[in-house]
């Protein structure tokens, strides 16, 4: 089902970063472990029936308590897939139908085993309490994921925003001489770079902070360029200005106004 999942292409080519993957996995695993530990220590607060106060009878170790913690961990592990797969908050990225079905099927089967099969089984009220607890824990884990990405992975390029690209192309004024040979190549490049700068200044305006917040929440990026994109942009700009050959100039003439401006500006 994960192979059939719905995903949006990233704004830049993906490159394996083992350190980042390990750190991200440790962050999610640590939050899940804390959630399970809190559940275990809170069993005597009404989460599981028949568990006495810890200060009177000690911490639970019976079969009934083991069933409860097993079900909590099993459901939480399945829910974690929704958080780990999403670039932003999990509810902004819809999984594929196959992934939703397989994940929920696993949760249902685990619940049936805990209620009907194991010794000293749980009742439906206890199972429902565990489901609610794990759903709340999923939101907390997802928030922790966003904090981790903001602190340690802030330079991620995020996903391609097709709507923003189309809007930029639509707003870009069509050059009056488009289709005609470029007489002064450097001057034309400078003109388009200036038009892009003015457009960006206008778009940012008062809505800059809200736009960045929405982009980070939904796509997991902060709109700050990654180190790789900065290097690539510098390379492209110097190539265009310093003098690509006749073929590159001809290809630029065939570009749409928005695309031409983005290439010439290094975006």
DRENDO-1510 file (C-alpha; in Angstrom, 1 decimal, always signed):
<recs>
REC; n; res; u; v; w
REC; 1; UNK; +0.0; +0.0; +0.0 .
REC; 2; UNK; +2.8; +2.5; +0.7 .
REC; 3; UNK; +4.1; +1.9; -2.9 .
REC; 4; UNK; +0.6; +3.0; -4.1 .
REC; 5; UNK; +0.5; +6.1; -1.8 .
REC; 6; UNK; -0.5; +9.5; -3.1 .
REC; 7; UNK; +2.5; +11.9; -3.0 .
REC; 8; UNK; +3.4; +15.3; -4.5 .
REC; 9; UNK; +6.7; +15.9; -6.2 .
REC; 10; UNK; +9.3; +17.8; -4.2 .
REC; 11; UNK; +10.4; +21.2; -5.4 .
REC; 12; UNK; +14.0; +19.9; -5.8 .
REC; 13; UNK; +15.6; +16.5; -6.5 .
REC; 14; UNK; +15.7; +14.3; -3.5 .
REC; 15; UNK; +19.1; +13.2; -2.1 .
REC; 16; UNK; +19.6; +10.6; +0.6 .
REC; 17; UNK; +20.7; +12.1; +3.9 .
REC; 18; UNK; +21.3; +9.3; +6.3 .
REC; 19; UNK; +21.9; +11.6; +9.3 .
REC; 20; UNK; +18.6; +13.4; +8.6 .
REC; 21; UNK; +16.7; +10.1; +8.3 .
REC; 22; UNK; +18.1; +8.8; +11.5 .
REC; 23; UNK; +17.4; +12.0; +13.4 .
REC; 24; UNK; +13.8; +12.2; +12.0 .
REC; 25; UNK; +13.2; +8.5; +12.9 .
REC; 26; UNK; +14.6; +9.0; +16.4 .
REC; 27; UNK; +12.4; +12.1; +17.0 .
REC; 28; UNK; +9.2; +10.2; +16.0 .
REC; 29; UNK; +10.3; +7.1; +17.9 .
REC; 30; UNK; +11.0; +9.1; +21.1 .
REC; 31; UNK; +7.6; +10.8; +21.0 .
REC; 32; UNK; +5.9; +7.5; +20.5 .
REC; 33; UNK; +7.8; +6.0; +23.4 .
REC; 34; UNK; +6.9; +8.9; +25.6 .
REC; 35; UNK; +3.2; +8.5; +24.7 .
REC; 36; UNK; +3.3; +4.8; +25.5 .
REC; 37; UNK; +5.1; +5.4; +28.8 .
REC; 38; UNK; +2.5; +8.1; +29.8 .
REC; 39; UNK; -0.3; +5.6; +29.0 .
REC; 40; UNK; +1.3; +2.9; +31.1 .
REC; 41; UNK; +1.8; +5.3; +34.1 .
REC; 42; UNK; -1.8; +6.6; +33.7 .
REC; 43; UNK; -3.6; +3.3; +33.7 .
REC; 44; UNK; -4.7; +3.8; +37.2 .
REC; 45; UNK; -6.5; +7.0; +36.2 .
REC; 46; UNK; -9.4; +5.2; +34.6 .
REC; 47; UNK; -7.8; +4.3; +31.3 .
REC; 48; UNK; -7.9; +0.6; +32.1 .
REC; 49; UNK; -10.3; -1.1; +34.5 .
REC; 50; UNK; -9.1; -3.1; +37.5 .
REC; 51; UNK; -5.8; -1.2; +37.9 .
REC; 52; UNK; -5.2; +0.0; +41.4 .
REC; 53; UNK; -3.3; +3.2; +42.4 .
REC; 54; UNK; +0.4; +2.8; +41.8 .
REC; 55; UNK; +1.3; +4.1; +45.2 .
REC; 56; UNK; -0.8; +1.4; +46.8 .
REC; 57; UNK; -0.4; -1.7; +44.7 .
REC; 58; UNK; +2.6; -0.8; +42.5 .
REC; 59; UNK; +2.8; -0.6; +38.8 .
REC; 60; UNK; +0.6; -3.0; +36.8 .
REC; 61; UNK; +2.2; -6.2; +35.5 .
REC; 62; UNK; -0.8; -8.5; +35.0 .
REC; 63; UNK; -2.0; -10.0; +31.7 .
REC; 64; UNK; -4.9; -7.5; +31.5 .
REC; 65; UNK; -2.5; -4.5; +31.7 .
REC; 66; UNK; -0.2; -6.2; +29.2 .
REC; 67; UNK; -3.1; -6.5; +26.7 .
REC; 68; UNK; -3.9; -2.8; +27.1 .
REC; 69; UNK; -0.3; -1.6; +26.5 .
REC; 70; UNK; +0.0; -4.0; +23.6 .
REC; 71; UNK; -3.1; -2.6; +21.9 .
REC; 72; UNK; -2.0; +0.9; +22.6 .
REC; 73; UNK; +1.4; +0.4; +20.9 .
REC; 74; UNK; -0.1; -1.6; +18.0 .
REC; 75; UNK; -2.6; +1.2; +17.1 .
REC; 76; UNK; -0.1; +4.0; +17.7 .
REC; 77; UNK; +2.4; +2.3; +15.3 .
REC; 78; UNK; -0.2; +2.2; +12.6 .
REC; 79; UNK; -1.3; +5.8; +13.1 .
REC; 80; UNK; +2.4; +6.9; +12.9 .
REC; 81; UNK; +2.4; +6.1; +9.2 .
REC; 82; UNK; +0.1; +9.0; +8.6 .
REC; 83; UNK; +2.4; +11.4; +10.3 .
REC; 84; UNK; +5.7; +10.1; +8.9 .
REC; 85; UNK; +4.5; +10.2; +5.2 .
REC; 86; UNK; +3.2; +13.8; +5.3 .
REC; 87; UNK; +5.5; +16.7; +4.6 .
REC; 88; UNK; +3.4; +19.0; +6.8 .
REC; 89; UNK; +0.6; +18.3; +9.3 .
REC; 90; UNK; -0.8; +14.8; +8.5 .
REC; 91; UNK; -4.4; +16.0; +7.9 .
REC; 92; UNK; -3.3; +18.2; +5.0 .
REC; 93; UNK; -2.0; +15.2; +3.0 .
REC; 94; UNK; -4.5; +12.6; +2.1 .
REC; 95; UNK; -3.2; +9.1; +2.0 .
REC; 96; UNK; -4.2; +6.7; -0.8 .
REC; 97; UNK; -7.3; +4.6; -0.2 .
REC; 98; UNK; -5.2; +1.4; -0.1 .
REC; 99; UNK; -3.0; +2.8; +2.6 .
REC; 100; UNK; -6.0; +4.0; +4.7 .
REC; 101; UNK; -7.7; +0.6; +4.3 .
REC; 102; UNK; -4.6; -1.5; +5.2 .
REC; 103; UNK; -3.8; +0.7; +8.2 .
REC; 104; UNK; -7.3; +0.7; +9.7 .
REC; 105; UNK; -7.6; -3.0; +9.0 .
REC; 106; UNK; -4.5; -3.7; +11.1 .
REC; 107; UNK; -6.0; -1.6; +13.9 .
REC; 108; UNK; -9.3; -3.4; +13.7 .
REC; 109; UNK; -7.6; -6.8; +13.8 .
REC; 110; UNK; -5.5; -5.8; +16.8 .
REC; 111; UNK; -8.6; -4.6; +18.6 .
REC; 112; UNK; -10.4; -7.9; +17.9 .
REC; 113; UNK; -7.5; -9.9; +19.2 .
REC; 114; UNK; -7.3; -7.8; +22.4 .
REC; 115; UNK; -11.1; -8.1; +23.0 .
REC; 116; UNK; -11.9; -11.7; +22.0 .
REC; 117; UNK; -8.7; -13.8; +21.8 .
REC; 118; UNK; -6.2; -13.0; +24.6 .
REC; 119; UNK; -6.5; -14.1; +28.2 .
REC; 120; UNK; -8.1; -11.5; +30.5 .
REC; 121; UNK; -9.3; -9.6; +27.4 .
REC; 122; UNK; -10.2; -5.9; +27.3 .
REC; 123; UNK; -13.8; -4.8; +26.9 .
REC; 124; UNK; -15.0; -2.4; +24.2 .
REC; 125; UNK; -15.0; +0.6; +26.5 .
REC; 126; UNK; -11.3; +0.1; +27.3 .
REC; 127; UNK; -10.5; -0.5; +23.6 .
REC; 128; UNK; -12.4; +2.7; +22.7 .
REC; 129; UNK; -10.4; +4.7; +25.3 .
REC; 130; UNK; -7.2; +3.4; +23.8 .
REC; 131; UNK; -8.3; +4.5; +20.3 .
REC; 132; UNK; -9.1; +8.0; +21.5 .
REC; 133; UNK; -5.8; +8.2; +23.4 .
REC; 134; UNK; -3.8; +7.1; +20.4 .
REC; 135; UNK; -5.6; +9.6; +18.1 .
REC; 136; UNK; -4.7; +12.4; +20.5 .
REC; 137; UNK; -1.2; +11.1; +20.7 .
REC; 138; UNK; -1.0; +11.2; +16.9 .
REC; 139; UNK; -1.7; +15.0; +16.9 .
REC; 140; UNK; +1.0; +15.5; +19.5 .
REC; 141; UNK; +3.5; +13.4; +17.6 .
REC; 142; UNK; +2.7; +15.3; +14.5 .
REC; 143; UNK; +3.3; +18.7; +16.2 .
REC; 144; UNK; +6.6; +17.4; +17.5 .
REC; 145; UNK; +7.5; +16.4; +13.9 .
REC; 146; UNK; +6.8; +19.9; +12.7 .
REC; 147; UNK; +9.0; +21.4; +15.5 .
REC; 148; UNK; +11.8; +19.0; +14.5 .
REC; 149; UNK; +11.5; +19.9; +10.8 .
REC; 150; UNK; +11.5; +23.6; +11.7 .
REC; 151; UNK; +14.6; +23.4; +13.8 .
REC; 152; UNK; +16.7; +20.8; +12.0 .
REC; 153; UNK; +15.3; +20.6; +8.5 .
REC; 154; UNK; +14.3; +24.2; +7.8 .
REC; 155; UNK; +16.0; +24.3; +4.4 .
REC; 156; UNK; +13.8; +21.6; +2.9 .
REC; 157; UNK; +12.5; +22.8; -0.5 .
REC; 158; UNK; +9.0; +21.4; +0.2 .
REC; 159; UNK; +6.7; +20.3; -2.6 .
REC; 160; UNK; +5.9; +21.9; -6.0 .
REC; 161; UNK; +3.1; +24.4; -5.8 .
REC; 162; UNK; +1.6; +24.2; -9.2 .
REC; 163; UNK; -1.0; +26.8; -8.3 .
REC; 164; UNK; +1.6; +29.4; -7.4 .
REC; 165; UNK; +3.6; +28.7; -10.6 .
REC; 166; UNK; +0.5; +29.2; -12.7 .
REC; 167; UNK; -0.4; +32.4; -10.8 .
REC; 168; UNK; +3.1; +33.8; -11.3 .
REC; 169; UNK; +2.9; +33.1; -15.1 .
REC; 170; UNK; -0.5; +34.7; -15.3 .
REC; 171; UNK; +0.7; +37.8; -13.5 .
REC; 172; UNK; +3.9; +38.2; -15.5 .
REC; 173; UNK; +3.4; +40.9; -18.1 .
REC; 174; UNK; +4.1; +39.6; -21.7 .
REC; 175; UNK; +7.1; +41.3; -23.2 .
REC; 176; UNK; +6.1; +43.5; -26.2 .
REC; 177; UNK; +8.9; +42.1; -28.3 .
REC; 178; UNK; +8.4; +38.5; -27.5 .
REC; 179; UNK; +9.2; +36.3; -30.5 .
REC; 180; UNK; +11.6; +38.8; -32.0 .
REC; 181; UNK; +15.4; +38.4; -32.0 .
REC; 182; UNK; +17.0; +39.7; -28.8 .
REC; 183; UNK; +19.2; +42.7; -29.8 .
REC; 184; UNK; +20.8; +43.4; -26.4 .
REC; 185; UNK; +20.9; +40.1; -24.5 .
REC; 186; UNK; +22.3; +41.4; -21.2 .
REC; 187; UNK; +19.8; +44.2; -21.1 .
REC; 188; UNK; +17.0; +41.8; -21.7 .
REC; 189; UNK; +18.2; +39.6; -18.9 .
REC; 190; UNK; +18.4; +42.6; -16.6 .
REC; 191; UNK; +14.9; +43.7; -17.5 .
REC; 192; UNK; +13.4; +40.4; -16.7 .
REC; 193; UNK; +15.3; +40.1; -13.4 .
REC; 194; UNK; +14.0; +43.5; -12.4 .
REC; 195; UNK; +10.4; +42.4; -13.3 .
REC; 196; UNK; +10.7; +39.3; -11.1 .
REC; 197; UNK; +12.1; +41.4; -8.2 .
REC; 198; UNK; +9.2; +43.8; -8.4 .
REC; 199; UNK; +6.7; +41.0; -8.6 .
REC; 200; UNK; +8.1; +39.2; -5.6 .
REC; 201; UNK; +8.1; +42.4; -3.6 .
REC; 202; UNK; +4.5; +43.0; -4.4 .
REC; 203; UNK; +3.4; +39.4; -3.7 .
REC; 204; UNK; +5.2; +39.3; -0.3 .
REC; 205; UNK; +3.6; +42.4; +1.2 .
REC; 206; UNK; +1.4; +42.0; +4.2 .
REC; 207; UNK; +0.6; +38.3; +3.6 .
REC; 208; UNK; +4.2; +37.2; +3.8 .
REC; 209; UNK; +4.0; +35.7; +7.3 .
REC; 210; UNK; +0.7; +34.0; +6.7 .
REC; 211; UNK; +1.9; +32.5; +3.5 .
REC; 212; UNK; +5.0; +31.1; +5.1 .
REC; 213; UNK; +3.0; +29.7; +8.0 .
REC; 214; UNK; +0.6; +28.0; +5.6 .
REC; 215; UNK; +3.4; +26.7; +3.5 .
REC; 216; UNK; +5.2; +25.2; +6.5 .
REC; 217; UNK; +2.0; +23.6; +8.0 .
REC; 218; UNK; +0.9; +22.0; +4.8 .
REC; 219; UNK; +4.1; +21.3; +3.0 .
REC; 220; UNK; +6.8; +21.2; +5.6 .
REC; 221; UNK; +8.9; +24.0; +4.1 .
REC; 222; UNK; +9.7; +27.5; +5.4 .
REC; 223; UNK; +10.2; +29.2; +2.0 .
REC; 224; UNK; +13.8; +29.6; +2.8 .
REC; 225; UNK; +16.1; +28.4; +0.0 .
REC; 226; UNK; +18.1; +25.3; +0.7 .
REC; 227; UNK; +21.8; +25.3; +0.4 .
REC; 228; UNK; +21.6; +23.2; -2.7 .
REC; 229; UNK; +19.1; +25.5; -4.4 .
REC; 230; UNK; +21.3; +28.5; -3.6 .
REC; 231; UNK; +24.3; +26.9; -5.3 .
REC; 232; UNK; +22.3; +25.8; -8.3 .
REC; 233; UNK; +20.7; +29.2; -8.7 .
REC; 234; UNK; +24.2; +30.9; -8.6 .
REC; 235; UNK; +25.4; +28.5; -11.2 .
REC; 236; UNK; +22.5; +29.0; -13.5 .
REC; 237; UNK; +22.6; +32.8; -13.2 .
REC; 238; UNK; +26.3; +33.0; -14.0 .
REC; 239; UNK; +25.8; +30.7; -17.0 .
REC; 240; UNK; +23.0; +32.7; -18.5 .
REC; 241; UNK; +24.7; +36.1; -18.0 .
REC; 242; UNK; +28.2; +35.1; -18.8 .
REC; 243; UNK; +27.3; +33.9; -22.1 .
REC; 244; UNK; +25.6; +30.7; -23.1 .
REC; 245; UNK; +25.9; +29.9; -26.7 .
REC; 246; UNK; +23.5; +30.5; -29.6 .
REC; 247; UNK; +21.4; +27.4; -28.7 .
REC; 248; UNK; +20.8; +28.6; -25.2 .
REC; 249; UNK; +19.7; +32.0; -26.4 .
REC; 250; UNK; +17.4; +30.4; -28.9 .
REC; 251; UNK; +15.8; +28.2; -26.2 .
REC; 252; UNK; +15.2; +31.2; -24.0 .
REC; 253; UNK; +13.2; +32.9; -26.8 .
REC; 254; UNK; +10.9; +29.9; -26.9 .
REC; 255; UNK; +10.1; +30.0; -23.1 .
REC; 256; UNK; +6.9; +31.5; -21.7 .
REC; 257; UNK; +7.4; +34.9; -19.9 .
REC; 258; UNK; +7.1; +33.4; -16.4 .
REC; 259; UNK; +9.5; +30.6; -17.2 .
REC; 260; UNK; +12.0; +32.9; -18.9 .
REC; 261; UNK; +12.0; +35.2; -15.9 .
REC; 262; UNK; +12.5; +32.4; -13.4 .
REC; 263; UNK; +15.4; +30.9; -15.4 .
REC; 264; UNK; +17.1; +34.3; -15.9 .
REC; 265; UNK; +16.7; +35.2; -12.2 .
REC; 266; UNK; +18.0; +31.9; -10.9 .
REC; 267; UNK; +14.6; +30.8; -9.5 .
</recs>
